[in-house]
Amino acid sequence: MLGRDVFCRSILLRNEVSDPKRYHLFFVLLVLLFLLTCLFSYPDAYSNIPKKVTDEVARYIPITLQSSSPTIVTSNFQNSHLKTREDPYFAFNSSDCPTEEWNNIRTSSIPNSKLHREWLDKKLKTIKYLYHTSPSVLAAFVHKDQIIVTLTSENQYNTTVYCRYYDCRRGEISDHFESVIFPQSTVFCARRPGAKYISISKTLKENPEYSVPIVPRTQRPPHYFTVCMATLYGDEPKFLQIVDFIEYYKLQGATFFHIYLRNVTDYDRLIREMIFHKYQNTSKVGDLWNQPKCIIRPEKIGAMTIHLPTAVYEGEQFTPVPPSVGVVRHYRNVEQRVFAGALQRMMSHGPFTLLPIPHWIDEELTKTIVRRVKWVYNPVDVECIKKQRTYNIHGGITKNEIVHYVNLNEKTELPDFVLLENSTSVNFHNRHLTEKEESMFAISSSTCFVDEWNNIRTDSIPNQQRHREWIEMGIGKRNYLFHESFALLGAFVYIDQIIVTLTAENQFNKTVYCRYYDCRRKEIPDQFESVVYPESTVFCARRPGAKYISISETLEEIPEYSVPIVPRVEKPPHYFTVCMATLYGDEPKFLQIVDFIEYYKLQGATFFHIYLRNVTDYDRDCHHRNKYFSKWTAVIDIDERIEMRSDSYRTITTFLDSIHDPNIVNLHFKVQWVIKDSNSPAKYENDQQLSKEMIFHKYQNLSQIGSFWNQPKCIIRPEKIGAMSIHAPLVTYSGIRRSLVNESIGVVRHYRNVEQRVFAGALNRMMIHAPFNISPVAKWMDELLTNAILNRVKWIYDIVNVSCDQKQETYQKHGGINASCWVQQQNNNSILKV
């Protein structure tokens, strides 16, 4: 292996400076035997690195972190760019929480509190038909004068609650704020300096719900027109409708979509006729109060139903749009199981006439839908032998088809529809009219503001010469993902460059062009020539005002869909993040995912990147995602747990805090394997079943520790990594490429599934590391992790028991929908009467 090669050359160097006469003949023969072994055992997973690198010097340097701590052995293969001082951007540890200027504000009250009280007294929007027993936090948004928290519970109207604030490490800030739930699923909270997360509780003594990130909404709006898609309902396949919906409103000028996912069926791989081609039988225009839809100015709305605002802070509550200007074309499913009585209600608006959509929309929409669907769902035709080669490279996976089970059951609710009776004014519940637009919103659909950090143009990219050297050496070349074109995965802008990641893995060193787009996705005619390197990465120069980017092989072709450019130009907001490898196999994974996240949260992680697609070497994208986003990033699989073994370091972050050498950029951990001989459960049944099935309770048969070169895993400094493999960096821009962590500090506990269909030969490979011994996790970790998993799973999967009558009441208030159980009851009653 490469590591063995480095060690062999290390011995050669040491012997060159020594007097051979000092060594016993037996020892000389032993060294020669070992060197011969090195020469014959060199080819392996790292053998793609050319022989040219054998001229480099490898060093093993003992580094003492603390006077009483174990040592880390480091190797500096393929790099000699060492630093004597840490970059100021990264001079912080796991307990630091810097407070940005916009977030250093404390308020003692919330705006419009008197107005809210008036609305409460009038019992505005008092709907009690969603039967949650406690407030369940959905999201939170900070504005210049308040924080708005949204809930899933709808039966907590006017309940007194407390806003609970947390810093960037989720440590609670002891400065609560008393508020009430109003409107039905909303809590208005005062602001607190440094608050990054927030939760809600009914008392100050109880443990609140899980805290959610506070999303900043304190700057000029980045979008002019956005679209919210209502919760998806019914069992009809919806992939084509979703694509149609998004592409239609993109043509109408929308630049962002909020989509609520619930009751979504799997893609059925049958592309049916597009909805605007197949259904053109259009009714007459209904009146303004018959299930209308609206476009709103969100910052001025006090309370909403699914159809209209029920109260506004300022402005007119309703501004009717004449049919000659625009109407809503509603493709209503009339099947009884979806909307009972829908056809009869629609017929009251007859007669119906065939009315196709405008020709220009038809042409553009057809073209964009076909392109988008093929981009997402048209599989690459890969021969079986190529698939097998890909899976073997990626850890020995067998050639069975990989299936992903993705749970899309978000806790979203069906809002109500309230008719405003006896209302003669379009300004119901408000008289606050304004004469002048707020400067923050003095924009049009063509406006594209350029932020100061984004007003930069560069003519080159850093490290070009080193990239060229690495390309000539073939470092990072993999030819086993067989895409025919570039499919963009993500894009990240740094101070001196933009990095674009791709799913294609067979485009090594191909010349490409970076294509830039402004905030309205209009192309900026200032392209940049680059190459694909490493295998799935393109480095691009910066362009002023670029908000989206794409890649093309020529300047004449239409590029792939542009992706948003994610800013990474500030001080990293996280200290320790985790990348979970791509999920594979058909084993149910809900419990493993919860276990994984809760475990690493206890280890100090504050952000997770989870890959839900069949791609390999995910870590190449991952380390780019974490550059200037986190100081340290762990790159690991769903079945791997980095476990600290030293009394000096209880958690991963306490260990990371002890590292002050800026040249340590990759912490290399040895592995111990645990035999996992059965599948995880498919669903939550009860607490006892869940506790029994937790991976650290059920599987404790632990192998001996493997070597540093046997499938190790690592924690990296992402901004210093040049190219990655799934186990370790291939090259670094600065620092020591490998810092080997002694097993007395920590190891990786790898719960390896040994079923043949998952990993062929996995059990035989693990038995090399026998004997196995029963070794449970630390008691403190067992207790905390068990409770954390139980709480999280029950929060998501423990279903509220709602009767059919309650469901029917809820659905009837939602525009006359009938609950499926109620329809079934009616059918059963009809059969009994007959």
N, C-alpha and C positions, 0 to 999 in steps of 0.2 A: 504494500500500500504506500501512498505518498508519505504518510507519517513515518513509516518504517524507512523509507528512502532518506528522509531528512535526518533521521536518527543515525542511519549508516554513514551519511556524509559528515555528520557531526563527529563520529568516532574517527573517521579518516583525518579530519582536521586536527583533532587532539593528538593522534599518533604522529602526525607530521612534525610536531614541535617537541617530541619526546625522544629520549635515547633508547633505542631498541634493546641495548644490552641490559637495561634495567629490568626487562620483563622476562619472565620464565618462558621457556619454549612452549610449554602447554598453553599458556595464556595467548601467545602469538598464534598458535594453531587455532585456538578457540575464536579469536578475532577474525582470522581468515575464513573460517567456516561460517561465521555470522555474516561476513561481507558477501560470500557466495550466495547465502540465503537471500540477502537483500537484492542481489542482481537478478535472481530468478523469480522473486516474488513481487517485483515492482508493479507489473500491470494489474490494474484493478479499476475501481470506480473513478479514481482520479487520473487514470492513465492518459486522458486526453491532453494533459499538460505536457508540452514538448520537452525533449531532452535538453533543450537550450538552458532550461532553468537549473540544470545540475551544476552550473558554474557558480550559482549563488551560494552565499554563506548562510547556514542555519545556526541559530544561537538558542541555547537554553539558559535562561536567566532566572535565578530564584529571586522572587520579589516578596518582601515581607510587608503585608498590609498593616498590621499592628504588631507591637512587640510580642504579644501573647498569642497571635493568630497563626493558623497554618499557612503554608506558602503556596503560591501559584507558580507553576512553571510556564514560561512563555516561549514561543518560537516566533521567529521573524522571517518566515519564508516569503519570498517574492516582494519584500518591501523593506526599505531602509529609511523611510521618511518618518522619523521620530520627532516628538515635540517635547519641550521642556515645560510647557505651560498650557493649562486648560483654556479652551475658547470661552470667553466671558458668557456667551449664550448658554453654556452648559455648566456654569459654576453654581449648581444648586443640587440639593439632595431631596430625598423622598418626603421630607416633612415641610419643605418650602412651598408657600402658596403666594406667588406675586399677585398683587392686585392692580389690574389695568386702570387707567385714568377714568374710563367710562364706567367702571364698576366700583369706583370709590365714592359711593353716594349713599347717604342714609336719609330716609324720609320717615316722618312720624305719623303720616296719614295717607289716605288714598284720594285721588280726585273724584268728584261727582258722588261722594258718599251721601250727601243730602238728597240728591236726585234718586239714588238707589233706594233710600228709605221711603221716598214717595212712591216709587214703583212697588216696593214691598207691601206698603199699606194698601195698594190697589190690587194686591195679589196677582201682579203681572206674571204670566207664564208659570202658573202653579200647576204642574203636571206630575202626577205620582203614578207612574206605570212601569218604571224600570226598578226592579226589586233588589238592589244591592243593600247589604246590611251595613256597609261602611263606605266612606269616600275612597275611591280608587283613583289615584292620580294618573292622568293621561299625558299631559305635557305642561310646559311652563315657558312664558315669554316675558322678558324684561323690556319695558318701555322707559322713557326718560323719567316718568314720575310714579311708576308702579310696576309690580310683577303680576301677571295674570296667569292663574293656574286653572287648567281644565280637568274635569273629572269624568269618569264613566258613570258614576251613580247619578240617578235622576230623581230619587225620592228623599233627598236631604235638603229640600227647600228651606231657606232661612235658618239653617242649623248653625249654631256658633262653632267656629273651628279656630285652630291656631296655625299660623304659617310658621314652619320650622325650616331654618336656613342651614346650609352646609357649605364648607369651603371646597377648594379644588381636590382635596384628598378625602372628601366626604366626612370630615370632622365637623360636628355640629357647632354652629355659632349660637351662643347662649343669648340671643336677642330676639325673642319671639314677637309675633304680631297677632292680635286678636281680630278676627274678621267673621263674615258670615258667608254661607253658600248662596250666592245670587249673581246672575240668573241661575236657573235650575242646576247647571253643572259647572259653575264657575266660582272661583274664589279670587278676590282682589287683595293683593298683599302689598305692604310697604316695601321699600328697597333697603338692603343692608350691604355695607361695604364688603367686598370679597365673596359674596354669595355666588356659588357656581351651581349648586343643586338646591332643590326645595321639596318639601313634602307637607302634608296636611294631617293634623290629628284633632280629635274632638276634645281631648284634655291634654294638659302638659305632662301628665304622669305616664300616659300610654306611649308605647313604641309606635311611631308613625308608620304609614305605608312607605314603600320603597321611594327614596328620593329620585327625582328625575332631573336631567340637565336643564338649566335655565338658558333658553335660546335668546341671544341678543337681538333686540329690535330697537336700537337706539340711534341708528344712522339713517341716512337718506335711503329710501326704499330701493333695493337693487332691481326690482321688477315693476313694470307698468301695468300689466294685465296678467293675472294668474287665474287658475281654474281649480275648484274643489269638486271632485267626483263623489257623489253620495255613496254610502255603504252599498256594496254589492250584495244582492239577495238572490235566492232561488238556486236551483241546481242546473240551470242552463249553462253550457260551455260559453265562456266569455272572452277568450283570448282575442278573437277578431274584433269584438265590440270595443275592447279596451284600446287596441291599436287604432281602430277607426276614430274613437273618441279623441285620443291624444293628437293624432295627425290632423284631424279636422280643426281642432282649436289652435294648433300650431299655425295652420294656414290663416286662422283668424287673428293671429298676433299674440297668442298666449306664450309665455316663456317659462312657466313653472306650473306643476300640477301637484295637488294634494289628493291622493287616492286612498280610500279606506277599504282595506281588504278583509272580507268576511264572506263565508259561504262561497268560496271560489273553487271551481272544479278544475281538474287537470286538463292540460292541453290535449285534445283528442286527435291531433295530427290530421284532421280533415278540414281543409280550407273551403268553407262554404261561400256562397255568394255574399258580396259585401252588402251591408244593410241598406245603403242608399240606392243600390241597384235593384235589390230584391223587393223592397217595400217602398212603394211610391203612392199608395192610395191614401190621400190626405183629406182630413176633415175640414170643416169651416173653422174660422178662428174663434176660440172661446172668449168669454169676457175676462176682465182683469182680475176677478176673484175666483176663477176656476183653476185651481192648482197652478198659479203663475210661477215663474222663476225670475231671478233677479241678478243684476250685477251691482255690487255694493262698494262703498268706500269703507273698508273694514274698521279704520280707526275712529269712525264717527258712529258706529253701531253700538247700542247698549245691550240689546237682546235680540236673538234670532229664532225663527222656526226654520223648517226645511224649505219653506216657500218665500217668506218675507221677514223683514225686520219687525219686531213688535215694539221696539222703542229705540230712539236715536238720541245721541248727546247733542248734536246740532245738525241743522239742515232739514230738508223735507223728508218725511218718512217714506213716501211713495212718489215717484215721478213716472207716470204712465208713458210707455213708448208706443206710438201709433203703429198699427199693423203694417202700414206702408213703409215704415222704417225697418222693423224687424219683428220676428216672431220666434217661438221655440218649436222646432219640429220634434215631436215626442213619439219615438217608436215604441209603442206600448204593447207588451206581450199579453195576449188575451187568453192564454191557457188558464183553465180554472185553477190549477195547482199553484199558479203564480199570483194572479189577482182575480179573486172571485168577483164576478159581476163587471169586470172591466169592459167587456165588449158592449154590454147594454149601456153603460155610462158613456162610452164613446159614440154610440149610435145617436145619442141625443144631439150630437153636433154634425149630423149628416145634412145633405148628401156628401159622399166622398168622391173625389176626382183624382185622376192620375196626375201627379205634379212632381216631375223630377227636379233634382237640385240644379243650380246653375251649371252651365257647361264647363266653365273654368275650374270650379270646385271639383266637379266630377273627374276631370282629367288629372289635375294635380293630386287629388286625394287618392285616386286609384293607383297612381304611380308611387306615391309615398307609402301607402299601405303595403303594396306588394314588396317594395324594397325593404321595409322594416320587418315584415313577417319573415322574409327569406333570410334577413340578417340574423334574426333570433332563432328561427326554427328550422332552417334548411340545413340538415346535418352534412358534415364533410364526409364524402365517401372514402372510407379508409379500409384497405384490405385487412382481413383477419390477422395475417402474419405481422402487419405493421402495428395493429392494436396490441398484439401480444408483446412485441418489442417495447412499445411504450409502457405497458403495464409492468413488464419485468424491470425496466429501468427505474420505475417509480416504486421500488420496494418489493418487487416480486408478486404483484397482484395478478390473479388469474384472469383469463380472458372473458369470464362471464360479464354480461352487460352490467354497467354501474347504474344504479337507480338512486335518486336523491328524494328523500321525503322532507318537504319543506312545509312547516306548519304556518298557515297564513291566518289563523283564527285570532286576529287582534280583538281586544276588548273595546269595540266601538258600538255605539248605540243608535237606535232609530229615533231621530228627533220628532217632535210633535208638530201638528199644524193647527194653529189657533186662528179662527175667523174673528175679526174685530167687529163685533156687533154694534149697531147704533153709532157708527163712526161716520161723520160727515166731512171730516178734515183729513187731508193727506199728511197732516203734521201731528198725528196722535201721539200723546205722551211727551211732546217737546215743542218748545217755541223758540229755540235758540237758533236763529238764522245768522249767517255770516255774509259779509260783503266782499271779503278778500280771501283768496286761497292762501293757505299756509305755505311758506316758501319751500318747505321740505317736499311738498307735493306739486310744485310748479313745474311739471314735466309733461311730455307728450310721449306717444308710442315710439317716436324715432329718437328720443333723447338717450344718449349713452354717456354718463359721467365717467371720467377717468380718475380713479382714486390715486392719491399721491404715490402709494407703493407700487402702483401699476403703470406709472408713467415713465417707463424705462425701456430703452432700446439697446440691445447688445449686438455686436457683429460676429461674435464667436462664442464658443462654449469652453469652460475650463477643462483641463486634463485631456485635451485632444491628442497631444503627442503620446501620452501614456495609453490612451485607448487604442491608438494605432499600434503601439508595441504589443499590447495584449491581443489584438486581433491577429497580428502576424504570428503570435505564439499559439493561436487557436484556443485561448482560454475562454471558457464559458460556452463553447459551441455544442449545441444539442440539436440533432435532427430527428426528432421523434414525435412532434406534433404537426400534423399534415394539413395546415390551413393553406388555402390558395391565395388569400389576401390578408390584409391587415385588419384585425378586429380590435378596436381600441378598448382598453380596460380602464385606464384612469390617466390623469395628467396633474402634475404638481409643479407650481412655480416657486423657485427659490430666488435668492438675491441675484444670482448671476446666470440662471438658466431655467428652462422648463424641461421636465422629464416626463415623457409619455410612455406608458406601459401597454403592451399588446398581448393578445392571447396567442398569436402566431409564434411558433418556435422554430420554423425552418427558413427564416429570412436572414440568417447571419451575414453581416457585413453588406447588406443590400443598400444601395443608394436610394434615399427617399427624400420627400420634401415636407417640411412642417408648414401647415396651412392654418392661418390665424383668423379668428372671428370675433366681432365685438359683442356687446351684451345682447343685441337683437339677432345674433347668429348671422350677421352680414359679414362676408369675407373681407379681411384687411389685405389689400394687394401688396404684401411684403413678405414673400415666402423665404424659407431658409433651407438650404441643402444640408442633409446630414446622412448618417448611416444607421442601420439597425445594429446596435451593440450596447450591452451584451444581447444575447439571443432575442429577448423580448422587450428591448428598451430602445427608445430613440431620445437623444439629447438635442434640444432645440434652443436657439437663441430667444431672447425676450423681445416682445413688441408692445409699444404703448397701447393701452386699452384692450388688449387681448383678454377675453373672458372664456372663449372656447377654442379648441384646437383639434385638428385632425391630421392624418398622414396620408400621402399618396405617393405612388411610384413615379408618376410624371406630373408635370404642371398642367397638362391638358385634361387628365381624367377627373371625373367627379369623385372626391374622396369619400371615405367612410363617414358615418355620422360623427359630427364633432361632439366632444365631451367637455364638460366644464373643467376649467383650470382651477384647482384647489390651492389657495394661498398657503405657502409655508415660508413666510418672510419675517415672522415675528419670533420672539423667544419661545421655545417649545412649551406648550401648555401641559404636557404630561412628563412624568419622570420615568415610569415603567409601564409599557404597553405589551400586549400579547397578540401574536398572529397565530390563529388556528389554521392548520393545513386544510386543504380541500377535503370535504367529506366524501367518503367512498363506500361502496357496498350497500346491501339492502337491509342491514340491521337497523331496527328502530333506535333513534339516537337522542330523543328528547331528554332522557335522564343524564346521559353522558355530557350533553351540551350544558345543562344546568350545573352538573358537578364540576365541569371544566371551568366555567366562569366563576362560580362561587369559590372554588379552590384558589384560583389566582387572584381574586379580590382579597382573600385573606392573606395572600402573599404580598399584597401592596399594589397590584395592577389597577389602573384606572380607566383603561380603554382596551377594547378588543376588536380585532379585524378577523372576520369569519368569512371564509370563501365557500360559496354554495354553487359550485360548478365543477365539471370534470376537467380540471387543468392540473398540470404538474408544475413543479418548481414554482409554486405560488409565492415562495419567499422572495423571488426576484422583484415582484410587484410590491410585496410587503415592506421590504426595507426602504423602498422609495416612498411609500406612503408614510413612513415614520421618520423620514429625514426632517429635522427641525420641527417635528411634531412630538417627539419623545426623546429623552436622553438615552434610555435603554429599551430594547425590544427583544422579547423572547420569541423564537421561531420554533414552534412545536406542534405536534399532532394532538387530536382530540383524546387519545388514549395515553398521553404522556404527562407526568407530573414532576416538575423539578422540586426536589425535596431537600431541604437544608438539614444537615446532620450535626452541625457544630453547636455547642452550647452558646457560643458567642454570637451566632446569627440565627435567630428564631425564624425570620422570614427572608424572602429573597431581597426585599428592599433594604433590610438592615445590612445584608451582605454587600449590596451595591453601594450603600452609603460609605462603606469602609474603603472603597477604591478611589484613590485620588490621582493615580498615574494616568495622564491623558493618552498614553500609548497603549493602554489595555483597551482594546476595541472589540474583542470577541472572547467571551468566557465559554470554554469548551467543557461540557459535562459528560462523564461516563454514564453508562446505562446499566440498570438491573431490570430483568424481565419478570413479569408476572403472567402466569398461564391463565388466560380467560377462555374458558371452554364452552360458554353458552351465550346466547344473545341477551341484550338488555330488554326490559319490558316495553311493550308497545304503547301502554297508557297507564295513567295514574288510577289506582283503585282505592287505596287507603294508606294511612301513614305507616302501618306495619309492613305492608307489601313494599312500599317505597324504601323504607329503611333497610329491609332485607336485601333489596336489589341494588343498593348503592355499591358502586364498583369497589370502593375501599373496604366495605364490609364483607362482600361476597368473595373477593379474590385477594388473598394475602400470601400466596405461595411464591416467594421471591427467590430469584436466581442469584448466583454469584455476580460480582461486578465485572462487566466487560472492559475491554481495553479502550483507550482514547480513540481508536480508529474503527471501532465496531458500532456503527450507526449512532454516533454521538449527537447531541443537540446543543444549541448555543443561545447565549444572550449577547446581543451585539449593540454597538454604537452605530446606528444606521447611517449617519451622515459620513462616516469614515469608510464605508464598504464600497468597493468598486463593482464587484460581481459576486453573486451568491449561488451556491448549490442548496439542495434541500437540507443538508446537514451542517454546512459550514461556509464561510466566505472563501471564494476562490482567490480574490485579490483585494487589497485595501489601498485607499488613497494615502493614509497615514496610520502609524501605529503598528503594533505587533499582530500578525495575522491570527495567531492562536495563543491564548492564555489558558493553560490546562488547569482546571480546578480539581484539587485533590478530593478524593472521595470522602475524606473526613470532614470536608466542608459541605458538599452536596453531591447528589447523583440524580439521575432521571429514573423514576419508577414508571416502567412502560408496561401497561396492561395490554398484552398482545393477544388478539383473537386468533385462535389456532385452528379454526375451521378451514378445511381445505378450499372451500369456495371463496374465502376471503384472502388468505395468504397461503399459497401452495408451499408446503415444506416449512411453515413457520415453526411448528412444534419441534421438528428435527433440528432446526437452527438454534432454537432456544435451549435444547437439551445439551448443547455443547457447553453451556454455562452452568450445568448442574454441579453439585447438588442444590436442590431448592429447600428453603426453610420458611416456616410460617413467620411472617414479620408484619404486624399491623402498623398503621400509621400512628404518629404521636397522639397521645390521649387528648391534648388540648385541641389539636386539629380535628380529630374525630368528632368531638363534641360540637365545636363551632360549625364545622362543615355540615354535619347532620342537620342541625337546626336551620342553617342557611338554605340548604337544599329543600327541606320540608316547607319552609316559608315561601320560597320562590315558586315551587311547583304548585302549591295550593293556591297561591295568589293568581296563577295563570289558569290552572286546569280544574280547580275545585268549583264545579258549576253551581250557580245559584238555582235552587229548586223552585221553578215557577210553574204554576198550574196552567192548564190549557185555557181556562177562562181569563186568567191574567194576561196570557199571551194574546188572546183575541182582543182584549181591551186595548192593549198596546198597539196592535196592528190596525185596529179600526181608527184610532186617533191619528195614525200615520196615513191619512188620505184614503181610508176605506179598505185597507188590505186585510185579507182574512188569513189567520194562522192556519198552517197545514193540518195541525191536529184538530182544529175546529171543523175544517172542511171534511176531514175523515170521519169525525163524529156525525156530521150531518148526513154523509153518505150511508154510514152504518144505520142511523135512525130511519132513513128512507127505506133501506132494505128490510129492516124489521117490520115496518108498517105494511110493506107489500106481502 
